[in-house]
Amino acid sequence: MALLGGRTAVVTGGAQGIGYAIAEVFVREGARVVLGDLDLAATEAAAEKLGGAAVAMAVRCDVTRAPDMQGLLQRAVDAFGSLDVMVNNAGITRDATMRTMTEGDFDDVISVHLKGTWNGTRMAAAIMRQHKSGAIVNISSLSGKVGMAGQTNYSAAKAGIVGLTKAAAKEMAHHGVRVNAIQPGLIRSAMTEAMPQKAWDQKMSEIPMGRAGEMAEVGTVALFLACDLSSYMTGSVLEVTGGRFM
Protein backbone atom coordinates (compact mmCIF):
# COMPACT_ATOMS: atom_id res chain seq x y z
CA MET A 1 0.00 0.00 0.00
CA ALA A 2 1.29 3.48 -0.87
CA LEU A 3 2.76 5.23 2.16
CA LEU A 4 1.02 8.54 1.37
CA GLY A 5 -2.08 7.26 -0.37
CA GLY A 6 -4.94 9.76 -0.22
CA ARG A 7 -2.85 12.49 1.40
CA THR A 8 -2.10 16.00 0.23
CA ALA A 9 1.36 17.53 0.56
CA VAL A 10 2.59 21.06 -0.02
CA VAL A 11 6.25 21.56 -0.95
CA THR A 12 7.77 25.03 -1.09
CA GLY A 13 10.65 25.57 -3.48
CA GLY A 14 9.23 22.59 -5.33
CA ALA A 15 9.95 23.59 -8.92
CA GLN A 16 13.45 22.14 -8.92
CA GLY A 17 16.27 20.63 -6.88
CA ILE A 18 15.59 18.91 -3.57
CA GLY A 19 12.04 20.25 -3.40
CA TYR A 20 11.14 18.65 -6.72
CA ALA A 21 12.87 15.40 -5.72
CA ILE A 22 10.76 15.29 -2.54
CA ALA A 23 7.58 15.91 -4.53
CA GLU A 24 8.55 13.16 -6.96
CA VAL A 25 8.95 10.62 -4.14
CA PHE A 26 5.66 11.74 -2.58
CA VAL A 27 3.72 11.30 -5.82
CA ARG A 28 5.24 7.87 -6.29
CA GLU A 29 3.88 6.97 -2.85
CA GLY A 30 0.34 8.08 -3.63
CA ALA A 31 0.29 11.73 -2.53
CA ARG A 32 -1.23 14.66 -4.33
CA VAL A 33 1.23 17.54 -4.23
CA VAL A 34 1.00 21.30 -4.46
CA LEU A 35 4.24 23.00 -5.44
CA GLY A 36 4.88 26.56 -4.30
CA ASP A 37 7.67 28.55 -5.95
CA LEU A 38 8.44 32.02 -7.26
CA ASP A 39 8.71 31.16 -10.97
CA LEU A 40 5.19 30.11 -11.92
CA ALA A 41 6.12 28.87 -15.40
CA ALA A 42 8.85 26.61 -14.01
CA THR A 43 6.52 25.40 -11.26
CA GLU A 44 3.77 24.60 -13.76
CA ALA A 45 6.28 22.65 -15.85
CA ALA A 46 7.34 20.70 -12.76
CA ALA A 47 3.73 19.90 -11.86
CA GLU A 48 3.06 18.69 -15.38
CA LYS A 49 6.14 16.48 -15.26
CA LEU A 50 4.90 14.96 -11.99
CA GLY A 51 1.67 13.85 -13.64
CA GLY A 52 -0.50 16.89 -14.24
CA ALA A 53 -3.64 18.19 -12.59
CA ALA A 54 -4.78 14.88 -11.13
CA VAL A 55 -1.79 14.65 -8.81
CA ALA A 56 0.11 17.94 -8.91
CA MET A 57 -0.65 21.65 -8.85
CA ALA A 58 1.54 24.73 -9.20
CA VAL A 59 1.09 27.94 -7.21
CA ARG A 60 3.25 31.04 -7.28
CA CYS A 61 4.37 31.73 -3.73
CA ASP A 62 6.81 34.08 -2.03
CA VAL A 63 7.30 32.31 1.30
CA THR A 64 8.32 35.53 3.03
CA ARG A 65 4.83 36.95 2.46
CA ALA A 66 2.15 35.61 4.80
CA PRO A 67 -0.71 36.17 2.30
CA ASP A 68 1.16 34.14 -0.33
CA MET A 69 1.70 31.27 2.08
CA GLN A 70 -1.92 31.36 3.21
CA GLY A 71 -3.02 31.31 -0.40
CA LEU A 72 -0.77 28.34 -1.20
CA LEU A 73 -2.17 26.25 1.64
CA GLN A 74 -5.76 27.22 0.87
CA ARG A 75 -5.31 26.19 -2.76
CA ALA A 76 -4.17 22.77 -1.57
CA VAL A 77 -7.23 22.35 0.66
CA ASP A 78 -9.60 23.65 -2.01
CA ALA A 79 -8.16 21.46 -4.77
CA PHE A 80 -7.55 18.21 -2.92
CA GLY A 81 -9.64 18.48 0.24
CA SER A 82 -6.97 18.33 2.91
CA LEU A 83 -3.52 19.37 4.07
CA ASP A 84 -1.69 16.38 5.51
CA VAL A 85 2.00 17.13 4.89
CA MET A 86 3.92 20.41 4.72
CA VAL A 87 7.51 20.55 3.51
CA ASN A 88 9.26 23.89 4.08
CA ASN A 89 12.11 23.67 1.59
CA ALA A 90 12.34 27.03 -0.19
CA GLY A 91 15.73 28.67 0.12
CA ILE A 92 18.39 30.88 -1.42
CA THR A 93 22.10 31.47 -0.91
CA ARG A 94 24.01 34.75 -0.78
CA ASP A 95 27.44 33.48 0.27
CA ALA A 96 30.17 35.92 1.28
CA THR A 97 32.56 36.45 4.14
CA MET A 98 31.31 38.67 6.96
CA ARG A 99 33.66 41.39 5.76
CA THR A 100 32.02 41.54 2.33
CA MET A 101 28.47 40.37 3.04
CA THR A 102 25.92 43.15 2.76
CA GLU A 103 23.09 43.68 5.20
CA GLY A 104 20.72 42.91 2.36
CA ASP A 105 22.43 39.57 1.73
CA PHE A 106 21.97 38.67 5.38
CA ASP A 107 18.35 39.83 5.59
CA ASP A 108 17.30 38.08 2.38
CA VAL A 109 18.64 34.68 3.42
CA ILE A 110 17.20 34.91 6.93
CA SER A 111 13.86 36.00 5.53
CA VAL A 112 13.47 33.24 2.93
CA HIS A 113 14.78 30.37 5.05
CA LEU A 114 13.78 31.25 8.59
CA LYS A 115 10.75 33.49 8.19
CA GLY A 116 9.55 31.39 5.26
CA THR A 117 9.78 28.22 7.35
CA TRP A 118 8.03 29.95 10.24
CA ASN A 119 5.23 31.10 7.94
CA GLY A 120 4.80 27.62 6.52
CA THR A 121 4.99 25.88 9.88
CA ARG A 122 2.57 28.12 11.74
CA MET A 123 -0.01 28.29 8.95
CA ALA A 124 0.09 24.58 8.14
CA ALA A 125 -0.13 23.76 11.86
CA ALA A 126 -3.21 25.96 12.21
CA ILE A 127 -4.98 23.88 9.55
CA MET A 128 -3.68 20.49 10.71
CA ARG A 129 -4.61 20.96 14.36
CA GLN A 130 -8.25 21.20 13.36
CA HIS A 131 -8.05 17.59 12.19
CA LYS A 132 -5.71 16.41 14.96
CA SER A 133 -3.18 15.09 12.46
CA GLY A 134 -0.42 16.21 10.13
CA ALA A 135 3.30 16.10 9.49
CA ILE A 136 5.55 19.10 8.93
CA VAL A 137 9.05 18.57 7.53
CA ASN A 138 11.50 21.47 7.62
CA ILE A 139 14.65 21.44 5.52
CA SER A 140 17.64 22.66 7.50
CA SER A 141 21.26 21.94 6.51
CA LEU A 142 24.50 20.57 7.86
CA SER A 143 25.57 24.23 7.75
CA GLY A 144 23.13 24.80 10.60
CA LYS A 145 24.97 22.23 12.72
CA VAL A 146 28.64 23.09 12.18
CA GLY A 147 28.64 26.52 10.52
CA MET A 148 30.39 27.10 7.21
CA ALA A 149 32.84 29.87 6.36
CA GLY A 150 31.23 32.37 4.00
CA GLN A 151 27.76 31.43 5.21
CA THR A 152 27.07 33.35 8.40
CA ASN A 153 23.63 34.19 7.00
CA TYR A 154 22.82 30.68 5.74
CA SER A 155 24.25 28.87 8.77
CA ALA A 156 22.33 31.16 11.13
CA ALA A 157 19.09 30.60 9.22
CA LYS A 158 19.51 26.83 9.04
CA ALA A 159 20.39 26.61 12.76
CA GLY A 160 17.33 28.74 13.45
CA ILE A 161 15.16 26.24 11.58
CA VAL A 162 16.28 23.53 14.02
CA GLY A 163 15.26 25.65 17.01
CA LEU A 164 11.98 26.59 15.35
CA THR A 165 11.25 22.93 14.59
CA LYS A 166 11.81 21.81 18.17
CA ALA A 167 9.75 24.65 19.64
CA ALA A 168 6.90 24.06 17.20
CA ALA A 169 7.02 20.32 17.88
CA LYS A 170 6.48 20.96 21.59
CA GLU A 171 3.56 23.28 20.88
CA MET A 172 1.84 20.97 18.43
CA ALA A 173 2.40 17.48 19.88
CA HIS A 174 -0.84 17.39 21.85
CA HIS A 175 -2.71 18.53 18.72
CA GLY A 176 -1.56 15.44 16.81
CA VAL A 177 0.79 17.41 14.54
CA ARG A 178 4.40 16.25 14.21
CA VAL A 179 7.22 18.64 13.28
CA ASN A 180 10.63 17.31 12.25
CA ALA A 181 13.65 18.52 10.28
CA ILE A 182 16.25 17.22 7.85
CA GLN A 183 19.86 18.40 7.61
CA PRO A 184 21.27 17.47 4.19
CA GLY A 185 25.01 17.54 3.64
CA LEU A 186 26.71 17.59 0.23
CA ILE A 187 23.94 16.68 -2.21
CA ARG A 188 24.67 16.36 -5.91
CA SER A 189 22.90 19.10 -7.87
CA ALA A 190 23.61 21.60 -10.62
CA MET A 191 24.58 24.14 -7.95
CA THR A 192 27.01 21.92 -6.03
CA GLU A 193 28.57 20.47 -9.17
CA ALA A 194 29.34 24.01 -10.33
CA MET A 195 31.62 24.67 -7.35
CA PRO A 196 35.39 24.77 -7.91
CA GLN A 197 37.02 21.34 -8.02
CA LYS A 198 39.20 22.16 -5.03
CA ALA A 199 36.14 22.95 -2.90
CA TRP A 200 34.37 19.80 -4.09
CA ASP A 201 37.40 17.64 -3.27
CA GLN A 202 37.68 19.17 0.20
CA LYS A 203 34.06 18.40 0.99
CA MET A 204 34.34 14.87 -0.40
CA SER A 205 37.34 14.20 1.84
CA GLU A 206 35.12 14.88 4.87
CA ILE A 207 32.50 12.25 3.95
CA PRO A 208 33.10 8.76 5.39
CA MET A 209 30.83 7.16 2.79
CA GLY A 210 33.06 8.66 0.09
CA ARG A 211 30.38 10.11 -2.16
CA ALA A 212 27.91 12.96 -2.47
CA GLY A 213 24.26 12.29 -1.73
CA GLU A 214 21.56 12.22 -4.37
CA MET A 215 18.50 14.43 -4.14
CA ALA A 216 16.22 11.39 -4.06
CA GLU A 217 18.02 10.29 -0.88
CA VAL A 218 16.74 13.43 0.81
CA GLY A 219 13.33 12.75 -0.72
CA THR A 220 13.04 9.30 0.86
CA VAL A 221 13.95 10.66 4.30
CA ALA A 222 11.28 13.35 3.86
CA LEU A 223 8.87 10.54 2.96
CA PHE A 224 9.75 8.70 6.18
CA LEU A 225 9.03 11.80 8.26
CA ALA A 226 5.84 12.54 6.33
CA CYS A 227 4.27 9.08 6.66
CA ASP A 228 3.16 6.87 9.53
CA LEU A 229 6.49 5.02 9.69
CA SER A 230 7.70 7.90 11.90
CA SER A 231 4.48 8.18 13.93
CA TYR A 232 6.32 8.43 17.28
CA MET A 233 8.85 11.03 16.13
CA THR A 234 8.58 14.77 16.61
CA GLY A 235 11.20 17.45 17.18
CA SER A 236 13.79 15.19 15.53
CA VAL A 237 16.58 16.35 13.23
CA LEU A 238 17.79 13.72 10.77
CA GLU A 239 21.18 14.17 9.10
CA VAL A 240 21.49 13.03 5.48
CA THR A 241 25.22 13.54 5.14
CA GLY A 242 27.01 10.27 4.45
CA GLY A 243 28.49 10.60 7.94
CA ARG A 244 30.09 13.99 7.36
CA PHE A 245 30.76 15.87 10.62
CA MET A 246 29.09 13.26 12.81
C-alpha positions in Angstrom: 0.0 0.0 0.0 1.3 3.5 -0.9 2.8 5.2 2.2 1.0 8.5 1.4 -2.1 7.3 -0.4 -4.9 9.8 -0.2 -2.9 12.5 1.4 -2.1 16.0 0.2 1.4 17.5 0.6 2.6 21.1 0.0 6.3 21.6 -1.0 7.8 25.0 -1.1 10.6 25.6 -3.5 9.2 22.6 -5.3 10.0 23.6 -8.9 13.5 22.1 -8.9 16.3 20.6 -6.9 15.6 18.9 -3.6 12.0 20.2 -3.4 11.1 18.7 -6.7 12.9 15.4 -5.7 10.8 15.3 -2.5 7.6 15.9 -4.5 8.6 13.2 -7.0 8.9 10.6 -4.1 5.7 11.7 -2.6 3.7 11.3 -5.8 5.2 7.9 -6.3 3.9 7.0 -2.9 0.3 8.1 -3.6 0.3 11.7 -2.5 -1.2 14.7 -4.3 1.2 17.5 -4.2 1.0 21.3 -4.5 4.2 23.0 -5.4 4.9 26.6 -4.3 7.7 28.6 -5.9 8.4 32.0 -7.3 8.7 31.2 -11.0 5.2 30.1 -11.9 6.1 28.9 -15.4 8.9 26.6 -14.0 6.5 25.4 -11.3 3.8 24.6 -13.8 6.3 22.7 -15.9 7.3 20.7 -12.8 3.7 19.9 -11.9 3.1 18.7 -15.4 6.1 16.5 -15.3 4.9 15.0 -12.0 1.7 13.8 -13.6 -0.5 16.9 -14.2 -3.6 18.2 -12.6 -4.8 14.9 -11.1 -1.8 14.6 -8.8 0.1 17.9 -8.9 -0.7 21.7 -8.9 1.5 24.7 -9.2 1.1 27.9 -7.2 3.3 31.0 -7.3 4.4 31.7 -3.7 6.8 34.1 -2.0 7.3 32.3 1.3 8.3 35.5 3.0 4.8 36.9 2.5 2.2 35.6 4.8 -0.7 36.2 2.3 1.2 34.1 -0.3 1.7 31.3 2.1 -1.9 31.4 3.2 -3.0 31.3 -0.4 -0.8 28.3 -1.2 -2.2 26.2 1.6 -5.8 27.2 0.9 -5.3 26.2 -2.8 -4.2 22.8 -1.6 -7.2 22.4 0.7 -9.6 23.6 -2.0 -8.2 21.5 -4.8 -7.6 18.2 -2.9 -9.6 18.5 0.2 -7.0 18.3 2.9 -3.5 19.4 4.1 -1.7 16.4 5.5 2.0 17.1 4.9 3.9 20.4 4.7 7.5 20.6 3.5 9.3 23.9 4.1 12.1 23.7 1.6 12.3 27.0 -0.2 15.7 28.7 0.1 18.4 30.9 -1.4 22.1 31.5 -0.9 24.0 34.7 -0.8 27.4 33.5 0.3 30.2 35.9 1.3 32.6 36.5 4.1 31.3 38.7 7.0 33.7 41.4 5.8 32.0 41.5 2.3 28.5 40.4 3.0 25.9 43.2 2.8 23.1 43.7 5.2 20.7 42.9 2.4 22.4 39.6 1.7 22.0 38.7 5.4 18.4 39.8 5.6 17.3 38.1 2.4 18.6 34.7 3.4 17.2 34.9 6.9 13.9 36.0 5.5 13.5 33.2 2.9 14.8 30.4 5.0 13.8 31.3 8.6 10.8 33.5 8.2 9.6 31.4 5.3 9.8 28.2 7.3 8.0 30.0 10.2 5.2 31.1 7.9 4.8 27.6 6.5 5.0 25.9 9.9 2.6 28.1 11.7 0.0 28.3 9.0 0.1 24.6 8.1 -0.1 23.8 11.9 -3.2 26.0 12.2 -5.0 23.9 9.6 -3.7 20.5 10.7 -4.6 21.0 14.4 -8.3 21.2 13.4 -8.1 17.6 12.2 -5.7 16.4 15.0 -3.2 15.1 12.5 -0.4 16.2 10.1 3.3 16.1 9.5 5.5 19.1 8.9 9.0 18.6 7.5 11.5 21.5 7.6 14.7 21.4 5.5 17.6 22.7 7.5 21.3 21.9 6.5 24.5 20.6 7.9 25.6 24.2 7.8 23.1 24.8 10.6 25.0 22.2 12.7 28.6 23.1 12.2 28.6 26.5 10.5 30.4 27.1 7.2 32.8 29.9 6.4 31.2 32.4 4.0 27.8 31.4 5.2 27.1 33.4 8.4 23.6 34.2 7.0 22.8 30.7 5.7 24.3 28.9 8.8 22.3 31.2 11.1 19.1 30.6 9.2 19.5 26.8 9.0 20.4 26.6 12.8 17.3 28.7 13.5 15.2 26.2 11.6 16.3 23.5 14.0 15.3 25.6 17.0 12.0 26.6 15.4 11.3 22.9 14.6 11.8 21.8 18.2 9.7 24.6 19.6 6.9 24.1 17.2 7.0 20.3 17.9 6.5 21.0 21.6 3.6 23.3 20.9 1.8 21.0 18.4 2.4 17.5 19.9 -0.8 17.4 21.8 -2.7 18.5 18.7 -1.6 15.4 16.8 0.8 17.4 14.5 4.4 16.2 14.2 7.2 18.6 13.3 10.6 17.3 12.3 13.6 18.5 10.3 16.3 17.2 7.8 19.9 18.4 7.6 21.3 17.5 4.2 25.0 17.5 3.6 26.7 17.6 0.2 23.9 16.7 -2.2 24.7 16.4 -5.9 22.9 19.1 -7.9 23.6 21.6 -10.6 24.6 24.1 -8.0 27.0 21.9 -6.0 28.6 20.5 -9.2 29.3 24.0 -10.3 31.6 24.7 -7.3 35.4 24.8 -7.9 37.0 21.3 -8.0 39.2 22.2 -5.0 36.1 22.9 -2.9 34.4 19.8 -4.1 37.4 17.6 -3.3 37.7 19.2 0.2 34.1 18.4 1.0 34.3 14.9 -0.4 37.3 14.2 1.8 35.1 14.9 4.9 32.5 12.3 4.0 33.1 8.8 5.4 30.8 7.2 2.8 33.1 8.7 0.1 30.4 10.1 -2.2 27.9 13.0 -2.5 24.3 12.3 -1.7 21.6 12.2 -4.4 18.5 14.4 -4.1 16.2 11.4 -4.1 18.0 10.3 -0.9 16.7 13.4 0.8 13.3 12.7 -0.7 13.0 9.3 0.9 13.9 10.7 4.3 11.3 13.3 3.9 8.9 10.5 3.0 9.7 8.7 6.2 9.0 11.8 8.3 5.8 12.5 6.3 4.3 9.1 6.7 3.2 6.9 9.5 6.5 5.0 9.7 7.7 7.9 11.9 4.5 8.2 13.9 6.3 8.4 17.3 8.8 11.0 16.1 8.6 14.8 16.6 11.2 17.4 17.2 13.8 15.2 15.5 16.6 16.3 13.2 17.8 13.7 10.8 21.2 14.2 9.1 21.5 13.0 5.5 25.2 13.5 5.1 27.0 10.3 4.5 28.5 10.6 7.9 30.1 14.0 7.4 30.8 15.9 10.6 29.1 13.3 12.8 
